[in-house]
């Protein structure tokens, strides 16, 4: 079991290193395709137009291009001690109880690097108000079936 876990971690590490040139956010409706296309039409001299239309980010994009491609980040971090800033995007998957965390690092308004981390919630779940309403409705339906 421990060997399988180590193998999975190694495969994930190799996959993340191999995919470090272009990344897409595996989210439905993050930034509508029409909005991305409009950005490219309004900025014809943009070097990363095709990537933006495809919802991808590429090292070297400026912050406006990343915004056009992925939309606003969930968290924006700046510090007084560093000229770099970080944008963090979260993606949760209810079915597998996992969350992907994308951390993008910018320096001088240019995307330098990003990191992808996966968190798995076992026996807990990721709850939002919509999730709670859904769970309550299911519990009520099961209660009605029992009667």
Secondary structure, 3 states (H helix, E strand, C coil): CHHHHHHHHHHHHHHHHHCCCEEECCCCCCCCHHHHHHHHHHCCCCCCHHHHHCCEEECCCEHHHHHHHHCCCCEEEECCCCCCEEEEEEEEECCCCEEEEEEEEEECCEEEEEEEEEEECCCCCCCCHHHHHHHHHHHHHHHHHHC
